[in-house]
């Protein structure tokens, strides 16, 4: 066994021929809508990754209520990833969301993210996905966010091949469960390049893998996000909204990410998915530390700025 492979990694050549391809995920039960405008154009679906406003579920629901939104993208509750909640805790979370008429548009996983490089044990990702697939079914949620594994000393080719192999197997499992994996332009092999993102889609060749576009990651990671979006826009099924000036995150529309131009481009290509706020103005998920005292107010201000741009 080559030194750069782990026993739990899938083998790329086997994936191309093993078994039958998973069926196309069942269509979502309609794109969630907040209402219909007077001109007949659907109101945009506004959501947020609310652990950037408050760690606890009550605080997260409070900022949604203040914004008048009824959709959330779940990442952590009380500092714990959704997949790490036990079954009783998750059942309570689902019951509370339903009681508040809040729908989860996506579960933001840690699969392939900044803390899981390409040499990390793959079984951790498989286990997390299995939990999240069950929880998607319980919540009526179709999407799970993933990334594509930061490198850890592999050659470019071996890095690429291992990413394709892993994501192929993940997409196969997701597709069987009727869930779509959304690859974000962030950490990993395909994170900062339109060419690589498209290559990943082509190599995996599974309708259970689509793209998540984050408007602000290009500024933060040093590439032209709007230019990337022009190349991949037809494959985008979910959007994160943030903005930045250099390495400093700012409310949407106040930075250099061309958020309004990204919105216009997406709309021109028929985008009808959710706009999910991930402002990073009070929390960077890859850094430790408590939320700022004004995190809820900052999140609400960023949410209102986002709403102004997409409405």
Secondary structure, DSSP 4 states (H G I P E B T S, - for coil): --TT--TTSPPHHHHTTSSPPPPPPPPPSS---S-B-TTSPBPPEEEE-GGGT-SSHHHHHHHHHHHT--EEEE-EETTEEGGGS-HHHHHHHHHHHHHTT-EEEEEE--TTSTTS-TTS-HHHHHHHHHHHHHHHHHHT--EEEEEE---SS--HHHHHHHHHHHHHHHHHHHHHTT-EEEEEEEEETTSS-HHHHHHHHHHH--TTEEEEEETTHHHHHTS-HHHHHHHHGGGEEEEEE-EEETTEEESTTSSSS-HHHHHHHHHHTT--SEEEE---SS--TTS-SPPPTTHHHHHHHHHHHHHHHH-
